[in-house]
Structure formats: C-alpha cells, structure tokens
C-alpha cells in the first residue's frame, strides 16, 4: 500500500474520531465543566478565530511548492518558502496587535458578562490568542509535507494530536480540572505536533526556508494567488456564519437553533469529504506540467467515483434513517431538522466528487476566476436567505444555501470545461446512473426494515444503520464498482498485493 492510500486511510480515521468525539465526548465535557464555562470557551475560540485568516498562504504553499517540485526546481522552492515565512511573520504581527487591542478592551466589548465570567474569559482569551499567534507561521509545515507527499506523516501526526488531546482532557476532567486545563491541553498538543511536523520536514525533505539574492520570487504573484484563495475561504465561511443573523432578523430563536443543528451535521459530512483535500496537489501538478489533460480526467473519474460512493452513502443513509437519528440525538420535536440537513448536504453529492478538477483549477492558477464564482455564491446566499427564511424559517435558509451551492458547482464546471477541457456529461454518465441504483436499493430496503423494526432509541437506530451499510456495500460491489475499484478496496483491507 503506497503513502497516498495510507495517508487517505489515516485522514479518514481522523474524521471518524472527530465525529465520534463530537457526538459522544462533547456533551460529557459540558456536563463536567458546566454550560457557562463551555460557553466562555466557545466565545474565546470564536473571538480569536475572527482574526485568524492565513490570507490563503496555506493554499499557496501547497500549490507553488508542488509546481516547483514538478519542474525539479528545489532552489526556487526553498526561496519561495523564505518569502512565505516573511509573510507569515508579518501576518502574525498584525494579528497579535489586533488581539492585544481586543484583550485590553474585553471589559468594554463584552460588558454583558459578569465579573467572574470576565475574569475567566480573559484568561481563556489570553491562552488561545498566544497559541494562535505562535502557531500561524507553523501552518506552512502542512503545505510542505503535502507538496513532498509525506501524507502518512502529516495525517498520522494530525490523528495523534486529536487522540492525545481528547485522552488528556478526559484525564483532566476526571481529576476535576476546569476549562483552563482544556485550553492548555489543546494548545500544548498542537505545539508538540507542530514540532513533530518540523522534525519530519527538516529530516525527511529537502525543504528549507531560504533567502537567496540570486533567486527572485514574485511577491505580487504569491500575494495575488493568496488573496483570491482568501476570498474563497471567506465566502465559504460566510455561507454558514451569516445565516443565523438573517434568521435573527426575519424569524425566531427556534429557527436559529434548528439551523445551528443542521449546520453542525453538515460539518461532519464536509470533514469526511475534505479528508482527501490536498492529497492530489503534487500528482495533479505533475500532470499539468506534463500537459496530459486526458490523464487528469482519468484521475478525476477514478477518485470521483470513490468520493461519490462515500459521500453518497452518507447522504443516502441520512435520507433512509435521518428521522430515527434526529429523534435519538435531539428529540422527535426537531423533525424538521431532517429536511434542513438534506437541503445543505445534497449538493455535496455533485460537488465533492469533482475533487481532482477543483484541485487542478487551483494548481493551474485560476484562483481569481474561482473567487468570482464564490463571491456570486455568497451574494446569492444572502438574497435568497432573506427571501426564503422570512417565509420558511430554517428550512428556507437551508434551501437558500442549497441553491447557492448548486450555482457554485455549475460555475466551477464551466471553469473546468473552459480551462481544463473537462467533459462533464461523460463523467456524469460514467458515475451516477449505477450509483443511483445502488443507493436506491439501500434506501428502499432500509426504509422498509426501519418501518418494521419495533425497537426504538439508539439500538433501533444502530440496527437500521447496519442494514443500510450492508445493503449499500453489497449493492456497490454488485452494480457500481468496476474491477480496478474492487481491487483497490481489497488492497485497503489487506487482501490485495
């Protein structure tokens, strides 16, 4: 099994661990430290995150390094890293000044907090802010490891960080430590894992932060790419961060809560899909450097079919037993949550399988064109949000996101066609008809079994989930997977060569 496959498995393991810890461990943590302290912790994280944009430099590191390595130009790659380091230090300095300004005005900004709460919040904010500023320049390690295809090391260290943080926090809570222990553990494990990444970079790659007067790197090119990458990041965040405010204006608190729950479920689907993000940047860069567009489309078909099977399985499973899950998770009174969640996860079935084409657009440098599409998506989301949420509440807000996402996907497909020669209908024909058959069989069988199972609660949900999983996998192998995909699955479970 090569590093790409192992890295993908480790990434999916991290996603699974995050999902389980989020669903099971977080409620227990809240019961230990209290809802007030957890709210202060969440407030400190959100306040700091308002200023924590890397301005697209993370994407720039992966893209430019992969391009330089594809051309065999290590001198320029190292000189580029020197430029990136200077830019990160400048960003960290500005962020430090902004966070210091907030810290010294916390009493004014958060005047509604009580005196005891302000004291706790100041301490939490100080720790989180210091960690965030120090860790900003260290973000480049992720891009370096990705460009050097050190996927096992990168995703292995990320998984270790998640497991270690949860394990240490559990121990701290059992010892009756408070919210400060949680913050310190998260910061400490993050810094230790950044150190591990640095060791891998320094000992396992030729990447170095170099300032060479004989190698000129265009700051304008780097900043131009980073700016449009930042625009995409902001627009993507904007989709979900603006909608609670829209609902607050045109609806009520219940609808805001409903939307918050739906967006949290969507985040789990997104983390599964993003498990493969960045893994193909080096390979795609080599393909683009060789000008082999047909190989690019073949890679997209192979990866896209696998992504469709995974993401489509999650969406199909939620369609089949979403009502049971919602009843167990938050209660039957939240039945509309199923509709809301389906609205915002269904677009992923069509967008996420195009991972390779999306990576290629970034690798080829068409980030401005991509950024314009994301701006249009964000504007459309606001307009439709006010129109639909005022009448249909959270369901209308989620429908607005759904329509905006489909517009984004359509716009990106135009870019794929124009700049990469992507044959969309050929891809749709080769992937979706047989997947729809497999998913349809699993949904119908599971829905009928669910109606016939008298067992309620988590046990009934688990039985229905197992039925869907078994039927869906059997259907995939029977009507969807081709010979090479079956061989890939066998190799991942240790039966292949």
Buried (B, 14 or more C-beta within 10 A) or exposed (E): EEBBBBBBBBBBBBBBBBBEBBEEBEEEBBEBBEEBBBBBBEBBBEBBEEBBBBBBBBBBBBBBBBBBBBEEBBEBBBBBBBBBBBBBEEBBEEBBEBBEEBBEEBEEEBEEBEEEBBEBBBBBBBBBBBBBBBBBBBBBBBBBBBBBBBBBBBBBBBBBBBBBBBEBBBEBBEEEBBBBBBBBBBBBBBBEBBEBBEEBBEEEBEBBBBEEEEBEBEEEBBBBBBBBBBBBBBBBEBBBEBBBEBBEEBBEEBBBBBBBBBBEBBBBBBBBBEBBBBBBBBBBBBBBBEEEBEBBBEBBBBBBBBBBBBBBBBBBBBBBBBBBBBBBBEEEEBEBBBBBBBBBBBBBBBBBBBBBBBBBBBBBBBBEBBBBBBBBBBEBBBEBBBBBBBEBBBBBBBBBBBBBBBBBBEBBBEBBEEBBEBBBEEBEEBBBEBBBBBBEBBBEBBBEBBEEBEEEEEEBBBBBBEBBBEBBBBBBEEBBBEEEBEBBBEBBEEEEE
